[in-house]
Amino acid sequence: MTVPLAVAIVMSIAAAATPLLIAALGELVVEKSGVLNLGVEGMMLIGAVTGFAVSYTTGVPALGAVAAMAAGALAALIFGVLTLTLMANQVATGLALTIFGTGISALLGAPYVGITTAVLGPIFPAALADHPVLKVVFGYSPLVYVGLALTVAVWWFLKHSRAGLILRAVGESDEAAHAIGYPVLKVRYLAVLFGGAMAGLAGCYYSLVLTPMWAERLTAGRGWIAIALVVFASWRPGWVLIGAYLFGAVMTLELQSKAAGFSFFAPELLASLPYLATIVVLAIISAGRKSAKTAAPACLGRPFRAST
């Protein structure tokens, strides 16, 4: 039985959007705490190679996903020590983390180039996951459902939990939060570790789900799109979800156009559409920088030194 085209398109969009969604939600929490980490791409690559290596070695993709989260969090910890404790420039350190992640992932992944591993496949019974129509609901990798659940969890955490209120307070006025007794550095460290874990998880989606093999620069710059998504969404989880699926639709356009034999535009132009869309989104937001500043956490990117 042939899978309906609409089902295939929806599943392709979800597959393309999920790593962007997970990475962007992690970065959103980090930025809500007042920290700007531009090293998402590097942490995604570290997560991708770690997840693949552990999955290939153990034969358990789920263990690879957990290892990817741990590796991403460890990379984020390095960033945290440099920027929060040693107060290095956050922008420069984030860029350095991306360069470091690109290099270390290429080094560690060299023995695994061209090798395949087990896929982190659907969790529902085959009767549902392989059904031509029902698979649009039940046929995804567990990480697709994790991304959707994470959106709700981050929204609830920031909006309705005491811990989320403290995190937002730290991001809006670290001095005031410190004055009333909140541990600013501890909150920011936890947020940075969470963001790193989510970037690692998003990275392993490429090596364990989309293309269950390792290749250098596997994430292809998607970490930068995740950062742009946070700004596009004005630091709101619901809009991150919408933005991720919009970008996923743009990415899917290239594949569907090739499959349909549509050759009016060059393939290279279609492949560049997600990145062009990222530039357009950031340009539009920059044009309305007054409203963007209002939406951004007031202490974003600003170092904090506890006053005595």
SEPA-827540 format. One line per 2 residues: number of its first residue (from 1); for each residue x, y, z of C-alpha. Coordinates in Angstrom, 3 decimals, padded with zeros to 6 digits. Example, Ala and Ser with C-alpha at 12.3 -4.5 7.8 and 13.67 -1.06 7.14 Angstrom:
<kenus>
1> 012.300 -004.500 007.800  013.670 -001.060 007.140
</kenus>
This chain:
<kenus>
1> 000.000 000.000 000.000  001.422 003.380 -001.011
3> 001.901 005.958 001.679  -000.143 009.078 000.833
5> 001.986 011.998 -000.257  000.532 014.276 002.428
7> 001.582 011.835 005.153  005.110 011.650 003.757
9> 005.381 015.452 003.646  004.129 015.882 007.214
11> 006.563 013.275 008.494  009.426 014.883 006.590
13> 008.623 018.274 008.106  008.507 016.809 011.619
15> 011.830 015.047 011.048  013.514 018.246 009.861
17> 011.961 020.406 012.591  012.626 018.232 015.645
19> 016.371 018.857 016.140  015.838 022.578 015.597
21> 013.024 022.567 018.151  014.973 020.690 020.830
23> 018.139 022.766 020.411  016.202 026.048 020.313
25> 014.237 025.232 023.480  017.492 024.519 025.296
27> 018.970 027.806 024.083  015.777 029.647 025.067
29> 016.155 028.508 028.680  019.823 029.528 028.634
31> 019.017 032.999 027.304  016.130 033.432 029.728
33> 018.695 033.130 032.496  020.680 036.001 030.961
35> 023.397 033.945 029.235  024.073 034.007 025.490
37> 025.644 030.772 024.255  026.459 030.846 020.542
39> 028.099 027.420 020.732  024.935 025.455 019.920
41> 026.355 024.146 016.642  029.492 022.879 018.361
43> 027.522 021.165 021.127  025.226 019.551 018.553
45> 028.225 018.105 016.705  029.725 016.805 019.948
47> 026.375 015.200 020.801  026.057 013.735 017.317
49> 029.449 012.008 017.331  029.138 010.848 020.946
51> 025.662 009.429 020.390  026.799 007.605 017.274
53> 029.943 006.197 018.886  028.092 004.902 021.954
55> 025.240 003.498 019.864  027.649 001.736 017.513
57> 029.740 000.350 020.383  026.861 -000.862 022.554
59> 024.189 -001.519 019.928  021.716 000.488 022.029
61> 020.649 003.760 020.331  018.809 004.960 023.456
63> 022.071 004.753 025.397  023.690 006.766 022.635
65> 021.061 009.489 023.067  021.740 009.654 026.814
67> 025.485 009.839 026.170  024.909 012.633 023.652
69> 023.072 014.648 026.296  025.907 014.103 028.767
71> 028.514 015.138 026.187  026.560 018.264 025.271
73> 026.213 019.184 028.944  029.950 018.668 029.496
75> 030.765 020.977 026.580  028.326 023.517 028.005
77> 030.035 023.208 031.398  033.306 024.309 029.808
79> 031.480 027.327 028.401  029.940 028.001 031.823
81> 033.248 027.920 033.664  034.825 030.306 031.177
83> 031.951 032.801 031.035  030.286 032.569 034.445
85> 033.226 031.911 036.744  036.096 033.446 034.779
87> 033.804 036.017 033.108  035.147 035.577 029.588
89> 033.229 037.275 026.780  030.151 035.167 026.073
91> 030.011 035.841 022.335  033.684 035.025 021.748
93> 033.519 031.938 023.976  030.407 030.663 022.227
95> 032.061 031.042 018.837  035.145 029.268 020.171
97> 032.931 026.440 021.422  031.489 025.997 017.937
99> 034.981 025.832 016.444  036.066 023.409 019.175
101> 032.992 021.211 018.650  033.558 021.102 014.900
103> 037.175 020.064 015.325  036.772 017.545 018.153
105> 033.801 015.877 016.468  035.807 015.442 013.263
107> 038.697 013.965 015.262  036.596 011.581 017.346
109> 034.395 010.628 014.412  037.233 009.795 012.012
111> 037.119 006.022 012.779  033.345 005.960 012.200
113> 033.109 007.701 008.821  030.895 005.705 006.463
115> 029.806 003.231 009.161  026.112 002.778 009.932
117> 024.450 002.033 013.266  021.060 001.028 014.629
119> 018.296 003.606 014.258  016.407 005.157 017.149
121> 013.123 004.037 015.598  009.416 004.294 016.480
123> 008.248 003.218 019.923  004.705 002.220 018.982
125> 003.694 -001.233 017.682  004.465 -001.905 014.018
127> 000.759 -002.121 013.217  000.499 001.586 014.071
129> 003.998 002.811 013.200  003.958 001.258 009.701
131> 000.336 001.935 008.813  000.110 004.116 005.668
133> -002.048 006.727 007.409  -001.730 006.176 011.161
135> 002.065 006.471 010.933  001.593 010.246 010.687
137> 000.806 010.064 014.421  002.597 006.918 015.600
139> 005.490 006.454 013.189  008.068 008.886 014.513
141> 011.257 008.536 016.470  010.819 009.020 020.238
143> 012.688 012.321 019.926  009.843 013.852 017.916
145> 007.493 013.286 020.833  010.193 014.454 023.249
147> 010.409 017.736 021.332  006.656 018.332 021.539
149> 006.526 017.394 025.230  009.556 019.570 025.904
151> 007.776 022.575 024.412  004.922 022.191 026.885
153> 007.306 021.499 029.760  009.467 024.570 029.081
155> 006.372 026.764 028.705  004.945 025.508 032.003
157> 008.315 025.777 033.748  008.862 029.391 032.735
159> 005.271 030.473 033.194  003.964 028.619 036.215
161> 006.797 027.190 038.331  008.678 028.943 041.107
163> 012.002 027.792 039.675  011.052 029.251 036.316
165> 010.134 032.536 037.960  013.538 032.642 039.657
167> 015.283 031.891 036.361  013.410 034.711 034.621
169> 014.180 037.057 037.501  017.877 036.262 037.172
171> 017.725 036.975 033.441  015.885 040.255 033.875
173> 017.843 041.694 036.803  020.685 039.639 038.189
175> 021.628 042.273 040.773  018.090 042.437 042.154
177> 017.832 038.637 042.196  021.124 038.410 044.056
179> 020.035 041.092 046.524  017.008 039.060 047.624
181> 019.058 035.889 048.003  018.723 033.990 044.735
183> 021.900 032.089 043.672  022.456 033.775 040.313
185> 025.477 031.756 039.228  023.927 028.442 040.257
187> 020.762 029.214 038.288  022.780 030.177 035.236
189> 025.006 027.110 035.478  021.942 024.847 035.595
191> 020.406 026.649 032.621  023.642 026.345 030.618
193> 023.898 022.616 031.422  020.288 022.096 030.336
195> 020.908 023.969 027.099  023.987 021.862 026.414
197> 022.123 018.620 027.077  019.362 019.651 024.679
199> 021.892 020.628 022.003  023.576 017.243 022.399
201> 020.228 015.468 022.125  019.360 017.484 019.019
203> 022.719 016.610 017.501  022.307 012.871 018.005
205> 018.989 013.096 016.128  021.038 013.505 012.946
207> 023.359 010.550 013.607  020.803 008.161 015.126
209> 017.557 009.008 013.307  017.855 011.056 010.114
211> 021.100 009.581 008.791  022.227 006.710 011.064
213> 025.866 007.154 010.163  028.630 009.608 010.955
215> 029.931 012.244 008.582  031.989 015.325 009.343
217> 029.892 018.489 009.967  026.789 016.322 010.013
219> 024.546 019.036 011.458  025.348 021.362 008.526
221> 024.950 024.626 010.454  021.539 023.845 011.931
223> 022.719 025.120 015.324  022.763 028.658 013.959
225> 019.188 028.254 012.772  018.218 027.123 016.293
227> 019.731 030.309 017.745  017.860 032.414 015.189
229> 014.656 030.589 016.118  014.894 031.815 019.707
231> 015.041 035.415 018.517  012.336 034.790 015.906
233> 010.094 033.424 018.655  010.740 036.409 020.936
235> 011.831 033.968 023.646  008.435 032.195 023.738
237> 008.322 028.363 023.622  005.099 028.215 021.602
239> 006.555 030.366 018.862  009.741 028.286 018.892
241> 007.569 025.279 018.030  005.855 027.156 015.199
243> 009.137 028.535 013.893  010.845 025.138 013.982
245> 008.109 023.553 011.906  008.130 026.480 009.474
247> 011.857 026.035 008.969  011.273 022.292 008.714
249> 008.798 022.939 005.901  011.365 025.087 004.086
251> 013.970 022.339 004.400  011.513 019.723 003.171
253> 010.773 021.815 000.096  014.169 020.938 -001.346
255> 013.682 017.186 -000.936  010.115 017.181 -002.218
257> 011.093 019.276 -005.225  013.823 016.799 -006.134
259> 011.493 013.846 -005.639  008.882 015.437 -007.894
261> 011.481 016.171 -010.577  010.909 019.901 -010.298
263> 014.059 021.501 -011.696  013.065 025.104 -012.319
265> 015.425 026.225 -009.546  018.948 024.946 -009.033
267> 019.257 022.356 -006.207  021.892 024.541 -004.550
269> 019.392 027.397 -004.288  016.769 025.148 -002.702
271> 019.350 023.788 -000.247  020.254 027.332 000.791
273> 016.651 028.349 001.512  016.737 027.571 005.287
275> 019.833 029.727 005.724  018.454 032.516 003.565
277> 015.277 032.373 005.649  017.417 032.660 008.802
279> 019.099 035.802 007.467  015.759 037.314 006.433
281> 014.225 036.605 009.852  017.156 038.175 011.702
283> 017.130 041.171 009.353  013.413 041.747 009.956
285> 013.909 041.469 013.696  016.880 043.836 013.591
287> 014.769 046.357 011.698  012.369 046.282 014.636
289> 015.170 046.203 017.200  013.228 048.300 019.705
291> 010.575 045.614 020.140  013.281 042.922 020.030
293> 015.097 044.592 022.907  011.857 044.685 024.870
295> 011.338 040.946 024.397  014.916 039.919 025.178
297> 015.972 039.283 028.789  017.455 042.521 030.109
299> 020.690 040.901 031.310  021.266 038.782 028.196
301> 025.004 038.435 027.583  025.941 040.621 030.534
303> 028.521 039.203 032.969  027.586 039.026 036.634
305> 029.875 039.694 039.561  028.348 039.244 042.990
307> 028.541 042.447 045.016  029.604 042.144 048.635
</kenus>
